[in-house]
């Protein structure tokens, strides 16, 4: 990515509302180690990241449209896997959409801008890449299973 370096000015004493709520939900003595609570907060953390990038003037307008689409999918009652019917498994499609939108945004937004808006555990870029990587691996495995199943059915 070309262009001037991005300067980030963070005031650690000023916490945003979501950061305050997140701190109350999690034990702050985790010493940088991910815990189960961090896993549960992946979807809210990534969705908040999209919201914050949407409000950032350094994010290009077309990429803000992508952020809107990701947020709209999360808040929409219409899902591929409805959470009301499928329980926590129903949130996987939301997590996939949000991670995919963020992965696409990373190609056009300076990584330091993304990191400046991250509230979650660990590095934002690593979380996004590991989440999208997991989905890519799982979807590839499921597609192979489906092909094998269909091949067996056709052979009968």
Buried (B, 14 or more C-beta within 10 A) or exposed (E): EEEEEBEEEEEEEEEEEBEEBBEEEBEEEEEEEEEEEBEBBBBBBBBBBBBBBBEBEEBEEEBBEBBBEBBEBBEEEEBEBEBEEBEEEBBBBBBBBBBBBBBBBBEEBBEEBBBBBBBBBEBBBEBBBBBBEEBEEEEEEEEEEEEEEEEEEEEE
